[in-house]
Amino acid sequence: MLRRLPRQTDPNVLVGFDTYDDAGVYLLGAGEQALVQTVDILTPIADDPWDFGQIAAANSLSDVYAMGGRPISALSIVCFPEKESADVLESILRGGLEKMSEAGCTVIGGHSVRDEDLKFGYAVTGLVNPAHVWRNAGARAGDVLVLTKPLGTGVLATALKQGRAADEEMAAAIASMARLNRAAAEALQDVATATGGPGGAGPVHAVTDITGFGLLGHAREMAAASGVSFEFEHGKIALLRGALEAARGGFLAGGLKNNREFVGGCVGFEDSVAEEFRNLLFDPQTSGGLMASLASEAVPGAMAAFEGRGVAARVIGRVIAKSSPLLRVV
């Protein structure tokens, strides 16, 4: 559909909507600084309104971190049912505001509409050095793939809606979704700066965050944009507590099925990969982690940087020369 719209031409647009990147990037002034702009909105994924506000904020901020930027301001977006209590909205806004404050991002306004379905999110603006923008494209054969959060938020949220998620499992999932990707991005910045700067000149070759398209959907975008293929070791991919059981129990969101239908044709699985684990790789994530394609020699330093910032990152695969299938899970 977007291809049928008139194309705008602006030399200051460094990253627009014609690529698979996580946010737009717009050059400012003399070219020493650029804006990162993104927007995201969610339906409730947690029972507690304050938790939902926290998660929505962390999710909205994530794209800025994935581009190598620093969030500075945000506008809230609220769709709220007329019949719902104003106390619920206040709690959502408080949760979001606290998370935005943690990120050093100032909420400067917003917009609300009446809607039958509750939705909440933010339009976020950040700053980035235009020479140091991380992109989806750029992964190179020989790179190592690193993921900074476990998978499974989609199946657990589906289990919650059906009253089948244990309290301790949802508490762990909520904590993961509410955790900012700032520390993960800062660890990558540490590695990039120590070896000559981020972007194409350094060892951080490509970055994305794992959200609605699931791990394999976002991997497809990165691999296709980079002209390479990915191979994942499924035994190295971390899962949230209870996620495997939820997938085994059939708590599969509609988004998971859509992702599998869209991406499945370019994925090959070894017979040893169980069906429930395959589903988790298509599971739509909310406020998931960053996936980075790193030069292999930079991985020890990166893992140390992650650990030093309290990020439980894992090496989950490698980048290989382009082949068929585009993605392989062993």
TORKOL-4160 file (C-alpha; in steps of 0.2 Angstrom, whole numbers, padded with zeros to 4 digits, m for minus):
330
<pt num="1" X="0000" Y="0000" Z="0000"/>
<pt num="2" X="0014" Y="0012" Z="0005"/>
<pt num="3" X="0022" Y="0010" Z="m0012"/>
<pt num="4" X="0006" Y="0017" Z="m0020"/>
<pt num="5" X="0008" Y="0034" Z="m0011"/>
<pt num="6" X="0017" Y="0049" Z="m0018"/>
<pt num="7" X="0035" Y="0048" Z="m0013"/>
<pt num="8" X="0042" Y="0063" Z="m0003"/>
<pt num="9" X="0060" Y="0069" Z="m0006"/>
<pt num="10" X="0070" Y="0077" Z="0008"/>
<pt num="11" X="0089" Y="0075" Z="0009"/>
<pt num="12" X="0088" Y="0077" Z="0028"/>
<pt num="13" X="0079" Y="0060" Z="0029"/>
<pt num="14" X="0093" Y="0048" Z="0034"/>
<pt num="15" X="0081" Y="0034" Z="0038"/>
<pt num="16" X="0062" Y="0034" Z="0032"/>
<pt num="17" X="0048" Y="0022" Z="0031"/>
<pt num="18" X="0054" Y="0014" Z="0015"/>
<pt num="19" X="0066" Y="0002" Z="0024"/>
<pt num="20" X="0063" Y="m0011" Z="0038"/>
<pt num="21" X="0071" Y="0000" Z="0051"/>
<pt num="22" X="0064" Y="0003" Z="0069"/>
<pt num="23" X="0062" Y="0022" Z="0068"/>
<pt num="24" X="0064" Y="0037" Z="0057"/>
<pt num="25" X="0080" Y="0048" Z="0057"/>
<pt num="26" X="0080" Y="0066" Z="0052"/>
<pt num="27" X="0096" Y="0076" Z="0050"/>
<pt num="28" X="0097" Y="0093" Z="0059"/>
<pt num="29" X="0106" Y="0109" Z="0055"/>
<pt num="30" X="0125" Y="0107" Z="0050"/>
<pt num="31" X="0124" Y="0088" Z="0051"/>
<pt num="32" X="0131" Y="0085" Z="0069"/>
<pt num="33" X="0115" Y="0079" Z="0076"/>
<pt num="34" X="0099" Y="0070" Z="0070"/>
<pt num="35" X="0082" Y="0067" Z="0077"/>
<pt num="36" X="0075" Y="0049" Z="0080"/>
<pt num="37" X="0056" Y="0048" Z="0079"/>
<pt num="38" X="0045" Y="0033" Z="0083"/>
<pt num="39" X="0027" Y="0030" Z="0089"/>
<pt num="40" X="0019" Y="0014" Z="0097"/>
<pt num="41" X="0003" Y="0010" Z="0105"/>
<pt num="42" X="m0003" Y="m0005" Z="0115"/>
<pt num="43" X="m0019" Y="m0013" Z="0121"/>
<pt num="44" X="m0018" Y="m0019" Z="0139"/>
<pt num="45" X="m0005" Y="m0033" Z="0142"/>
<pt num="46" X="m0006" Y="m0034" Z="0161"/>
<pt num="47" X="m0020" Y="m0033" Z="0173"/>
<pt num="48" X="m0013" Y="m0019" Z="0184"/>
<pt num="49" X="m0015" Y="m0002" Z="0175"/>
<pt num="50" X="0002" Y="0005" Z="0183"/>
<pt num="51" X="0011" Y="m0011" Z="0176"/>
<pt num="52" X="0003" Y="m0008" Z="0159"/>
<pt num="53" X="0008" Y="0011" Z="0159"/>
<pt num="54" X="0026" Y="0005" Z="0163"/>
<pt num="55" X="0026" Y="m0008" Z="0149"/>
<pt num="56" X="0019" Y="0004" Z="0136"/>
<pt num="57" X="0032" Y="0017" Z="0140"/>
<pt num="58" X="0047" Y="0005" Z="0139"/>
<pt num="59" X="0040" Y="m0002" Z="0123"/>
<pt num="60" X="0038" Y="0015" Z="0115"/>
<pt num="61" X="0056" Y="0020" Z="0120"/>
<pt num="62" X="0064" Y="0004" Z="0113"/>
<pt num="63" X="0065" Y="0009" Z="0095"/>
<pt num="64" X="0075" Y="0024" Z="0100"/>
<pt num="65" X="0088" Y="0013" Z="0109"/>
<pt num="66" X="0088" Y="0001" Z="0094"/>
<pt num="67" X="0094" Y="0015" Z="0083"/>
<pt num="68" X="0108" Y="0020" Z="0094"/>
<pt num="69" X="0099" Y="0036" Z="0100"/>
<pt num="70" X="0094" Y="0044" Z="0117"/>
<pt num="71" X="0076" Y="0048" Z="0120"/>
<pt num="72" X="0073" Y="0066" Z="0125"/>
<pt num="73" X="0054" Y="0069" Z="0124"/>
<pt num="74" X="0037" Y="0060" Z="0122"/>
<pt num="75" X="0019" Y="0064" Z="0118"/>
<pt num="76" X="0006" Y="0052" Z="0126"/>
<pt num="77" X="m0007" Y="0044" Z="0115"/>
<pt num="78" X="m0023" Y="0038" Z="0125"/>
<pt num="79" X="m0038" Y="0029" Z="0118"/>
<pt num="80" X="m0050" Y="0027" Z="0133"/>
<pt num="81" X="m0068" Y="0020" Z="0136"/>
<pt num="82" X="m0080" Y="0032" Z="0142"/>
<pt num="83" X="m0087" Y="0019" Z="0155"/>
<pt num="84" X="m0070" Y="0016" Z="0162"/>
<pt num="85" X="m0065" Y="0024" Z="0179"/>
<pt num="86" X="m0053" Y="0039" Z="0178"/>
<pt num="87" X="m0043" Y="0031" Z="0192"/>
<pt num="88" X="m0038" Y="0018" Z="0180"/>
<pt num="89" X="m0031" Y="0031" Z="0167"/>
<pt num="90" X="m0022" Y="0040" Z="0181"/>
<pt num="91" X="m0013" Y="0024" Z="0186"/>
<pt num="92" X="m0008" Y="0020" Z="0168"/>
<pt num="93" X="m0002" Y="0038" Z="0166"/>
<pt num="94" X="0008" Y="0037" Z="0182"/>
<pt num="95" X="0016" Y="0021" Z="0177"/>
<pt num="96" X="0021" Y="0028" Z="0160"/>
<pt num="97" X="0028" Y="0044" Z="0168"/>
<pt num="98" X="0038" Y="0035" Z="0180"/>
<pt num="99" X="0046" Y="0024" Z="0166"/>
<pt num="100" X="0049" Y="0040" Z="0155"/>
<pt num="101" X="0057" Y="0048" Z="0170"/>
<pt num="102" X="0069" Y="0033" Z="0172"/>
<pt num="103" X="0074" Y="0035" Z="0154"/>
<pt num="104" X="0077" Y="0054" Z="0156"/>
<pt num="105" X="0063" Y="0057" Z="0143"/>
<pt num="106" X="0051" Y="0072" Z="0146"/>
<pt num="107" X="0033" Y="0069" Z="0143"/>
<pt num="108" X="0028" Y="0086" Z="0135"/>
<pt num="109" X="0010" Y="0083" Z="0131"/>
<pt num="110" X="m0002" Y="0071" Z="0122"/>
<pt num="111" X="m0018" Y="0067" Z="0114"/>
<pt num="112" X="m0033" Y="0057" Z="0120"/>
<pt num="113" X="m0049" Y="0051" Z="0112"/>
<pt num="114" X="m0064" Y="0041" Z="0118"/>
<pt num="115" X="m0063" Y="0023" Z="0111"/>
<pt num="116" X="m0072" Y="0007" Z="0116"/>
<pt num="117" X="m0055" Y="m0002" Z="0118"/>
<pt num="118" X="m0042" Y="0005" Z="0129"/>
<pt num="119" X="m0025" Y="0008" Z="0121"/>
<pt num="120" X="m0010" Y="0018" Z="0127"/>
<pt num="121" X="0007" Y="0023" Z="0120"/>
<pt num="122" X="0019" Y="0037" Z="0116"/>
<pt num="123" X="0027" Y="0046" Z="0101"/>
<pt num="124" X="0045" Y="0047" Z="0106"/>
<pt num="125" X="0059" Y="0059" Z="0100"/>
<pt num="126" X="0077" Y="0056" Z="0103"/>
<pt num="127" X="0094" Y="0062" Z="0097"/>
<pt num="128" X="0108" Y="0052" Z="0088"/>
<pt num="129" X="0124" Y="0056" Z="0080"/>
<pt num="130" X="0120" Y="0054" Z="0062"/>
<pt num="131" X="0137" Y="0045" Z="0059"/>
<pt num="132" X="0133" Y="0033" Z="0072"/>
<pt num="133" X="0115" Y="0027" Z="0068"/>
<pt num="134" X="0112" Y="0008" Z="0070"/>
<pt num="135" X="0102" Y="0001" Z="0056"/>
<pt num="136" X="0093" Y="m0016" Z="0052"/>
<pt num="137" X="0105" Y="m0017" Z="0037"/>
<pt num="138" X="0123" Y="m0021" Z="0040"/>
<pt num="139" X="0125" Y="m0038" Z="0047"/>
<pt num="140" X="0140" Y="m0047" Z="0039"/>
<pt num="141" X="0144" Y="m0066" Z="0036"/>
<pt num="142" X="0154" Y="m0071" Z="0051"/>
<pt num="143" X="0145" Y="m0060" Z="0063"/>
<pt num="144" X="0138" Y="m0067" Z="0080"/>
<pt num="145" X="0119" Y="m0064" Z="0084"/>
<pt num="146" X="0116" Y="m0058" Z="0102"/>
<pt num="147" X="0099" Y="m0056" Z="0111"/>
<pt num="148" X="0096" Y="m0046" Z="0127"/>
<pt num="149" X="0079" Y="m0052" Z="0134"/>
<pt num="150" X="0070" Y="m0069" Z="0135"/>
<pt num="151" X="0056" Y="m0073" Z="0123"/>
<pt num="152" X="0038" Y="m0078" Z="0128"/>
<pt num="153" X="0028" Y="m0062" Z="0132"/>
<pt num="154" X="0014" Y="m0066" Z="0119"/>
<pt num="155" X="0010" Y="m0084" Z="0124"/>
<pt num="156" X="0010" Y="m0078" Z="0143"/>
<pt num="157" X="m0001" Y="m0064" Z="0139"/>
<pt num="158" X="m0013" Y="m0075" Z="0130"/>
<pt num="159" X="m0013" Y="m0087" Z="0145"/>
<pt num="160" X="m0017" Y="m0073" Z="0156"/>
<pt num="161" X="m0032" Y="m0068" Z="0146"/>
<pt num="162" X="m0038" Y="m0085" Z="0148"/>
<pt num="163" X="m0035" Y="m0086" Z="0167"/>
<pt num="164" X="m0021" Y="m0099" Z="0165"/>
<pt num="165" X="m0005" Y="m0090" Z="0169"/>
<pt num="166" X="0003" Y="m0092" Z="0186"/>
<pt num="167" X="0006" Y="m0076" Z="0196"/>
<pt num="168" X="0025" Y="m0079" Z="0197"/>
<pt num="169" X="0026" Y="m0082" Z="0178"/>
<pt num="170" X="0017" Y="m0066" Z="0174"/>
<pt num="171" X="0027" Y="m0056" Z="0187"/>
<pt num="172" X="0043" Y="m0061" Z="0178"/>
<pt num="173" X="0036" Y="m0057" Z="0161"/>
<pt num="174" X="0030" Y="m0040" Z="0167"/>
<pt num="175" X="0047" Y="m0036" Z="0175"/>
<pt num="176" X="0055" Y="m0041" Z="0158"/>
<pt num="177" X="0043" Y="m0030" Z="0148"/>
<pt num="178" X="0045" Y="m0015" Z="0159"/>
<pt num="179" X="0064" Y="m0016" Z="0159"/>
<pt num="180" X="0071" Y="m0002" Z="0147"/>
<pt num="181" X="0083" Y="m0007" Z="0133"/>
<pt num="182" X="0094" Y="0008" Z="0139"/>
<pt num="183" X="0107" Y="m0003" Z="0148"/>
<pt num="184" X="0108" Y="m0015" Z="0133"/>
<pt num="185" X="0110" Y="m0001" Z="0121"/>
<pt num="186" X="0123" Y="0008" Z="0132"/>
<pt num="187" X="0133" Y="m0009" Z="0133"/>
<pt num="188" X="0133" Y="m0009" Z="0114"/>
<pt num="189" X="0139" Y="0009" Z="0114"/>
<pt num="190" X="0153" Y="0004" Z="0126"/>
<pt num="191" X="0159" Y="m0009" Z="0114"/>
<pt num="192" X="0157" Y="0002" Z="0098"/>
<pt num="193" X="0166" Y="0017" Z="0106"/>
<pt num="194" X="0181" Y="0006" Z="0112"/>
<pt num="195" X="0184" Y="0000" Z="0095"/>
<pt num="196" X="0182" Y="0015" Z="0084"/>
<pt num="197" X="0164" Y="0021" Z="0085"/>
<pt num="198" X="0147" Y="0013" Z="0082"/>
<pt num="199" X="0139" Y="0010" Z="0065"/>
<pt num="200" X="0147" Y="0003" Z="0050"/>
<pt num="201" X="0165" Y="0008" Z="0056"/>
<pt num="202" X="0164" Y="m0002" Z="0072"/>
<pt num="203" X="0159" Y="m0020" Z="0077"/>
<pt num="204" X="0141" Y="m0016" Z="0080"/>
<pt num="205" X="0135" Y="m0020" Z="0062"/>
<pt num="206" X="0116" Y="m0020" Z="0064"/>
<pt num="207" X="0103" Y="m0019" Z="0078"/>
<pt num="208" X="0084" Y="m0021" Z="0080"/>
<pt num="209" X="0072" Y="m0023" Z="0094"/>
<pt num="210" X="0061" Y="m0039" Z="0095"/>
<pt num="211" X="0043" Y="m0034" Z="0096"/>
<pt num="212" X="0027" Y="m0038" Z="0087"/>
<pt num="213" X="0035" Y="m0048" Z="0072"/>
<pt num="214" X="0043" Y="m0060" Z="0084"/>
<pt num="215" X="0061" Y="m0066" Z="0084"/>
<pt num="216" X="0060" Y="m0074" Z="0067"/>
<pt num="217" X="0050" Y="m0059" Z="0059"/>
<pt num="218" X="0063" Y="m0046" Z="0064"/>
<pt num="219" X="0077" Y="m0058" Z="0059"/>
<pt num="220" X="0070" Y="m0059" Z="0042"/>
<pt num="221" X="0070" Y="m0041" Z="0040"/>
<pt num="222" X="0088" Y="m0039" Z="0046"/>
<pt num="223" X="0094" Y="m0054" Z="0035"/>
<pt num="224" X="0085" Y="m0048" Z="0020"/>
<pt num="225" X="0091" Y="m0030" Z="0022"/>
<pt num="226" X="0109" Y="m0036" Z="0025"/>
<pt num="227" X="0109" Y="m0048" Z="0010"/>
<pt num="228" X="0114" Y="m0063" Z="0022"/>
<pt num="229" X="0106" Y="m0078" Z="0031"/>
<pt num="230" X="0105" Y="m0082" Z="0049"/>
<pt num="231" X="0107" Y="m0098" Z="0059"/>
<pt num="232" X="0100" Y="m0099" Z="0076"/>
<pt num="233" X="0104" Y="m0112" Z="0090"/>
<pt num="234" X="0087" Y="m0114" Z="0098"/>
<pt num="235" X="0095" Y="m0122" Z="0114"/>
<pt num="236" X="0104" Y="m0105" Z="0117"/>
<pt num="237" X="0088" Y="m0094" Z="0116"/>
<pt num="238" X="0082" Y="m0089" Z="0133"/>
<pt num="239" X="0063" Y="m0091" Z="0137"/>
<pt num="240" X="0053" Y="m0083" Z="0151"/>
<pt num="241" X="0047" Y="m0094" Z="0165"/>
<pt num="242" X="0031" Y="m0104" Z="0159"/>
<pt num="243" X="0033" Y="m0099" Z="0141"/>
<pt num="244" X="0037" Y="m0116" Z="0135"/>
<pt num="245" X="0022" Y="m0123" Z="0144"/>
<pt num="246" X="0010" Y="m0110" Z="0138"/>
<pt num="247" X="0015" Y="m0113" Z="0120"/>
<pt num="248" X="0013" Y="m0132" Z="0123"/>
<pt num="249" X="m0004" Y="m0128" Z="0130"/>
<pt num="250" X="m0009" Y="m0120" Z="0114"/>
<pt num="251" X="m0010" Y="m0102" Z="0121"/>
<pt num="252" X="m0006" Y="m0094" Z="0104"/>
<pt num="253" X="m0010" Y="m0076" Z="0100"/>
<pt num="254" X="m0017" Y="m0072" Z="0083"/>
<pt num="255" X="m0001" Y="m0062" Z="0080"/>
<pt num="256" X="0009" Y="m0078" Z="0082"/>
<pt num="257" X="m0001" Y="m0087" Z="0068"/>
<pt num="258" X="0000" Y="m0072" Z="0057"/>
<pt num="259" X="0019" Y="m0071" Z="0059"/>
<pt num="260" X="0021" Y="m0089" Z="0056"/>
<pt num="261" X="0010" Y="m0088" Z="0040"/>
<pt num="262" X="0021" Y="m0073" Z="0034"/>
<pt num="263" X="0038" Y="m0078" Z="0039"/>
<pt num="264" X="0037" Y="m0097" Z="0039"/>
<pt num="265" X="0041" Y="m0099" Z="0021"/>
<pt num="266" X="0059" Y="m0093" Z="0023"/>
<pt num="267" X="0063" Y="m0103" Z="0039"/>
<pt num="268" X="0070" Y="m0120" Z="0040"/>
<pt num="269" X="0070" Y="m0130" Z="0056"/>
<pt num="270" X="0080" Y="m0146" Z="0061"/>
<pt num="271" X="0069" Y="m0160" Z="0066"/>
<pt num="272" X="0075" Y="m0158" Z="0084"/>
<pt num="273" X="0067" Y="m0142" Z="0087"/>
<pt num="274" X="0050" Y="m0146" Z="0095"/>
<pt num="275" X="0034" Y="m0138" Z="0089"/>
<pt num="276" X="0031" Y="m0128" Z="0104"/>
<pt num="277" X="0048" Y="m0120" Z="0103"/>
<pt num="278" X="0045" Y="m0116" Z="0085"/>
<pt num="279" X="0030" Y="m0107" Z="0090"/>
<pt num="280" X="0039" Y="m0096" Z="0102"/>
<pt num="281" X="0051" Y="m0090" Z="0089"/>
<pt num="282" X="0036" Y="m0083" Z="0080"/>
<pt num="283" X="0028" Y="m0077" Z="0096"/>
<pt num="284" X="0024" Y="m0058" Z="0095"/>
<pt num="285" X="0034" Y="m0049" Z="0109"/>
<pt num="286" X="0030" Y="m0034" Z="0119"/>
<pt num="287" X="0045" Y="m0023" Z="0124"/>
<pt num="288" X="0057" Y="m0037" Z="0119"/>
<pt num="289" X="0076" Y="m0036" Z="0119"/>
<pt num="290" X="0088" Y="m0030" Z="0107"/>
<pt num="291" X="0096" Y="m0041" Z="0094"/>
<pt num="292" X="0113" Y="m0036" Z="0088"/>
<pt num="293" X="0124" Y="m0043" Z="0074"/>
<pt num="294" X="0142" Y="m0041" Z="0081"/>
<pt num="295" X="0159" Y="m0044" Z="0074"/>
<pt num="296" X="0165" Y="m0061" Z="0081"/>
<pt num="297" X="0180" Y="m0053" Z="0089"/>
<pt num="298" X="0170" Y="m0040" Z="0098"/>
<pt num="299" X="0158" Y="m0053" Z="0107"/>
<pt num="300" X="0169" Y="m0056" Z="0123"/>
<pt num="301" X="0170" Y="m0038" Z="0126"/>
<pt num="302" X="0151" Y="m0036" Z="0122"/>
<pt num="303" X="0146" Y="m0050" Z="0134"/>
<pt num="304" X="0157" Y="m0042" Z="0148"/>
<pt num="305" X="0149" Y="m0025" Z="0145"/>
<pt num="306" X="0131" Y="m0033" Z="0146"/>
<pt num="307" X="0136" Y="m0042" Z="0162"/>
<pt num="308" X="0143" Y="m0026" Z="0169"/>
<pt num="309" X="0127" Y="m0017" Z="0166"/>
<pt num="310" X="0116" Y="m0031" Z="0172"/>
<pt num="311" X="0109" Y="m0037" Z="0156"/>
<pt num="312" X="0107" Y="m0055" Z="0154"/>
<pt num="313" X="0112" Y="m0056" Z="0135"/>
<pt num="314" X="0115" Y="m0072" Z="0126"/>
<pt num="315" X="0123" Y="m0077" Z="0110"/>
<pt num="316" X="0109" Y="m0086" Z="0100"/>
<pt num="317" X="0116" Y="m0088" Z="0083"/>
<pt num="318" X="0127" Y="m0083" Z="0068"/>
<pt num="319" X="0127" Y="m0074" Z="0052"/>
<pt num="320" X="0131" Y="m0084" Z="0036"/>
<pt num="321" X="0132" Y="m0080" Z="0018"/>
<pt num="322" X="0115" Y="m0079" Z="0010"/>
<pt num="323" X="0107" Y="m0096" Z="0006"/>
<pt num="324" X="0090" Y="m0104" Z="0006"/>
<pt num="325" X="0081" Y="m0105" Z="0018"/>
<pt num="326" X="0085" Y="m0087" Z="0023"/>
<pt num="327" X="0084" Y="m0092" Z="0042"/>
<pt num="328" X="0088" Y="m0108" Z="0049"/>
<pt num="329" X="0085" Y="m0115" Z="0067"/>
<pt num="330" X="0096" Y="m0130" Z="0073"/>
